[in-house]
Amino acid sequence: MPMIEVSDELYRRLKAFVKVIDAVLGEKISDRIDVYAALVLSIGLERMLLDPLPREEALQGTMVEMFRRNPEFVCDFVAEMIERGRRIREEEVRRIREEWELYFT
């Protein structure tokens, strides 16, 4: 299994957060910090995937399920759509700026 290094500060916060996880779940799930780290990463990745998406429950649920089944495809697709949207917005701003410049000269 691949190992991940984290800063001492992040490790300290993760160790402290174990208490929150146990309280939410109502039980201690492990004596191993890596089990908790895997849970935090799993939840964090899914929650972070939803941040750039529209707040539409069916879409978000579908994307999370697709991410669980094929994370590479979903991440490639979402990243591409975000970049495409950025380029479209930049082109739109550039077009408006060019139109407005006519009035400044």
Summary of the structure (lengths in Angstrom):
residues: 105
radius of gyration: 20.9
end to end distance: 63.3
largest distance: 70.3
contacts: 212
relative contact order: 0.06
helix: 79%
strand: 0%
